[in-house]
Amino acid sequence: MPIERAASAAGSRNAPLGILMLDTRFPRPPGDIGNPATFSYPVIFKSIAQASTERVVRDRARGLVEAFRQGARELQAQGCAAIVSSCGFLALHQRSIADAVSIPVATSALLWVPMLQAMLPTGRKAGVVTATKRSLSPEHLAGAGAAADTPIAGVCEDGEFARVILGDLPAGDFVQIGKEIVQAAQQLLREYPAVGALVLECTNMRPYAAEIRRRCKLPVFDLVDLADLWMRRAIEPAG
């Protein structure tokens, strides 16, 4: 599948961010990592053929890792300054994909967890809101350098989020999807009152980050934040 490029006028003079995309059809509203309007700098999308949500999330990307590695190489060849992915479950293969290129790679927002944990006071933890708790294993956490006892809450398995996003449907009720994501964050805090910061594993959750902050009264971090940290601080010229 060909590489697609989208560049913002404000950042057109700068090296782009590369984004390894799953092969999906569900809508991507502004804020989602798959929407170019989310970014204030240029991006290049590289869709990985046959990388369905089912295969990456449920089946741990078996048989697809080399395709992601090759996609990363193509993005580097296109001049990208760094690479991210559209699915946090690729944390399981963070080292393998990062080793395929010579530029920074962040496959998952889970990479925030050890960083935030180091900054939080003793007794407080970084907690994760994930697309599906049953599929997020200790191996996924380890791939991002996160502790196995990291607090985790998942979006309800039989709701609109699961039907549309995990089921990869072309339309859905995104108001309800937002409610389910916020509810998952609130459930995390009920189960783990010591959580001091929230990490959104799923890149489709960012459009609802502001509402999560408002409801949970905690800082919220996702993969776009990590991309911004690199692109705006290390790549774009000062001034």
C-alpha positions as CSV (number, residue, x, y, z in Angstrom):
1,M,0.0,0.0,0.0
2,P,1.5,3.4,-0.9
3,I,2.7,5.9,1.6
4,E,0.4,8.9,2.0
5,R,1.6,12.3,3.0
6,A,-0.2,15.1,4.7
7,A,1.6,18.3,5.7
8,S,0.5,21.3,7.7
9,A,1.3,24.7,6.3
10,A,2.7,25.8,9.6
11,G,5.2,23.0,9.8
12,S,6.0,22.4,6.1
13,R,9.6,23.4,6.4
14,N,10.3,20.7,9.0
15,A,11.0,17.0,8.8
16,P,7.7,15.0,9.1
17,L,6.6,12.5,11.7
18,G,6.0,9.0,10.4
19,I,2.9,7.1,11.5
20,L,2.6,3.4,11.1
21,M,-1.2,2.8,10.7
22,L,-3.3,-0.3,11.2
23,D,-5.3,-1.3,8.1
24,T,-8.7,-0.1,9.4
25,R,-11.8,1.7,8.2
26,F,-13.4,3.2,11.4
27,P,-13.7,7.0,11.5
28,R,-10.9,9.1,12.9
29,P,-12.1,12.4,14.3
30,P,-9.8,15.3,15.0
31,G,-7.5,14.4,17.8
32,D,-7.1,10.8,16.7
33,I,-3.6,9.9,15.6
34,G,-4.9,8.9,12.2
35,N,-6.3,12.4,11.4
36,P,-3.7,14.8,9.9
37,A,-5.6,17.7,11.5
38,T,-4.4,16.5,14.9
39,F,-0.9,17.7,14.2
40,S,0.7,21.1,13.9
41,Y,3.6,19.7,11.9
42,P,3.8,17.5,8.7
43,V,3.1,13.8,9.0
44,I,3.4,10.8,6.7
45,F,1.0,7.9,7.1
46,K,2.1,4.3,6.2
47,S,-0.7,1.8,6.3
48,I,0.4,-1.8,7.0
49,A,-1.6,-4.2,4.8
50,Q,-3.7,-6.8,6.7
51,A,-2.8,-5.3,10.1
52,S,-6.4,-5.4,11.3
53,T,-7.4,-4.4,14.9
54,E,-8.1,-8.1,15.5
55,R,-4.7,-9.3,14.4
56,V,-2.8,-6.6,16.3
57,V,-4.8,-6.4,19.5
58,R,-6.2,-9.9,19.9
59,D,-3.5,-11.9,18.0
60,R,-0.5,-9.9,19.2
61,A,0.5,-8.9,15.6
62,R,1.7,-12.4,14.8
63,G,3.0,-12.6,11.2
64,L,3.0,-8.8,10.9
65,V,6.1,-7.6,12.7
66,E,8.4,-7.7,9.7
67,A,5.8,-5.6,7.8
68,F,5.8,-3.0,10.5
69,R,9.6,-3.0,10.5
70,Q,9.6,-2.6,6.7
71,G,7.1,0.2,7.0
72,A,9.4,2.0,9.5
73,R,12.2,1.7,7.1
74,E,10.1,3.2,4.3
75,L,9.1,6.1,6.6
76,Q,12.8,6.8,7.5
77,A,13.6,6.7,3.8
78,Q,10.9,9.4,3.2
79,G,12.8,11.7,5.6
80,C,10.8,11.3,8.8
81,A,12.4,12.6,12.0
82,A,10.6,10.0,14.2
83,I,8.0,7.3,14.0
84,V,4.9,6.4,16.1
85,S,2.1,3.9,15.5
86,S,-1.7,3.9,15.6
87,C,-2.0,1.1,18.1
88,G,-0.6,0.9,21.6
89,F,-0.6,-2.8,21.6
90,L,2.5,-2.7,19.4
91,A,4.4,-2.0,22.6
92,L,4.9,-5.8,22.5
93,H,7.2,-5.2,19.5
94,Q,8.7,-1.9,20.5
95,R,12.3,-3.1,20.5
96,S,12.0,-5.0,17.3
97,I,10.4,-2.1,15.3
98,A,12.8,0.5,16.9
99,D,15.8,-1.7,15.9
100,A,14.7,-1.6,12.3
101,V,15.6,2.1,11.8
102,S,18.1,4.7,13.1
103,I,15.5,7.3,14.1
104,P,13.4,7.4,17.3
105,V,10.3,5.0,17.4
106,A,7.5,5.2,19.9
107,T,5.0,2.4,19.2
108,S,2.8,3.0,22.2
109,A,1.7,5.6,24.8
110,L,2.6,2.9,27.4
111,L,6.2,4.3,27.0
112,W,4.9,7.2,29.2
113,V,4.3,4.8,32.2
114,P,7.9,4.4,33.5
115,M,8.6,8.1,32.9
116,L,5.6,9.2,34.8
117,Q,6.2,6.6,37.5
118,A,9.6,8.1,38.1
119,M,8.2,11.5,38.6
120,L,5.3,10.6,40.8
121,P,5.7,10.6,44.6
122,T,6.1,7.3,46.5
123,G,2.7,5.6,46.8
124,R,1.3,7.1,43.6
125,K,1.1,5.3,40.3
126,A,0.6,6.0,36.6
127,G,-2.5,4.1,35.5
128,V,-3.5,2.9,32.0
129,V,-6.8,3.2,30.2
130,T,-6.8,0.6,27.5
131,A,-9.1,-0.5,24.6
132,T,-9.4,-4.0,26.1
133,K,-8.0,-5.1,29.4
134,R,-8.2,-8.8,28.7
135,S,-5.7,-8.4,25.8
136,L,-3.2,-6.1,27.5
137,S,-0.6,-8.5,29.0
138,P,2.4,-8.1,31.3
139,E,4.5,-8.6,28.1
140,H,3.0,-5.5,26.5
141,L,3.8,-3.5,29.6
142,A,7.3,-5.0,29.7
143,G,7.8,-4.0,26.1
144,A,7.4,-0.4,27.1
145,G,9.4,-0.7,30.3
146,A,6.3,-0.5,32.5
147,A,5.9,-2.5,35.7
148,A,3.7,-5.6,35.6
149,D,1.6,-4.2,38.5
150,T,0.7,-1.0,36.6
151,P,-3.0,-0.2,37.3
152,I,-5.2,-0.9,34.2
153,A,-8.8,-0.4,33.3
154,G,-10.4,-1.3,29.9
155,V,-13.4,0.1,28.0
156,C,-16.4,-2.2,28.4
157,E,-16.1,-5.2,26.1
158,D,-19.7,-5.1,24.8
159,G,-20.2,-1.4,24.2
160,E,-20.1,1.0,21.3
161,F,-16.3,1.4,21.5
162,A,-15.8,-2.3,21.1
163,R,-18.4,-2.6,18.4
164,V,-17.0,0.2,16.2
165,I,-13.3,0.5,17.0
166,L,-12.4,-3.1,17.8
167,G,-14.9,-4.3,15.3
168,D,-13.6,-1.9,12.7
169,L,-16.9,-0.5,11.4
170,P,-17.2,2.5,9.1
171,A,-19.6,4.4,11.3
172,G,-20.7,4.6,14.9
173,D,-22.0,6.7,17.8
174,F,-18.9,8.6,18.9
175,V,-20.7,10.5,21.6
176,Q,-21.4,7.1,23.3
177,I,-17.8,6.0,22.6
178,G,-16.6,9.1,24.4
179,K,-18.8,8.3,27.4
180,E,-17.5,4.7,27.6
181,I,-13.8,5.9,27.5
182,V,-14.5,8.4,30.3
183,Q,-16.3,5.8,32.3
184,A,-13.3,3.5,32.0
185,A,-11.0,6.2,33.3
186,Q,-13.3,6.8,36.3
187,Q,-13.5,3.1,37.0
188,L,-9.7,3.0,37.1
189,L,-9.7,5.6,39.8
190,R,-12.4,3.8,41.8
191,E,-10.3,0.6,41.7
192,Y,-6.9,2.3,42.2
193,P,-7.3,5.5,44.2
194,A,-3.5,5.9,44.3
195,V,-3.3,6.6,40.5
196,G,-1.7,10.0,40.0
197,A,-1.6,10.3,36.2
198,L,-3.5,8.6,33.4
199,V,-2.1,7.1,30.2
200,L,-4.4,6.5,27.3
201,E,-3.1,3.3,25.6
202,C,-5.4,3.6,22.6
203,T,-4.7,6.3,20.1
204,N,-8.5,6.6,19.4
205,M,-9.0,8.0,22.9
206,R,-7.3,11.3,22.5
207,P,-10.4,13.2,21.3
208,Y,-11.8,12.6,24.8
209,A,-8.6,13.5,26.8
210,A,-9.9,16.9,27.9
211,E,-13.1,15.5,29.2
212,I,-11.2,12.8,31.1
213,R,-9.0,15.5,32.7
214,R,-12.1,17.4,33.7
215,R,-13.8,14.5,35.2
216,C,-10.9,12.8,36.8
217,K,-8.9,15.9,37.9
218,L,-5.6,14.3,36.8
219,P,-3.1,14.8,34.0
220,V,-3.7,12.7,31.0
221,F,-1.0,11.5,28.5
222,D,-1.2,9.8,25.1
223,L,1.0,8.9,22.1
224,V,0.3,12.2,20.4
225,D,1.7,14.0,23.4
226,L,4.9,11.9,23.1
227,A,5.2,12.7,19.4
228,D,4.7,16.4,20.2
229,L,7.4,16.2,22.9
230,W,9.9,15.0,20.3
231,M,8.8,16.9,17.3
232,R,8.4,20.3,18.9
233,R,11.3,20.2,21.3
234,A,13.9,18.3,19.3
235,I,13.1,18.9,15.7
236,E,11.5,22.2,15.0
237,P,13.8,25.2,15.0
238,A,13.6,27.6,18.0
239,G,11.8,30.9,17.7
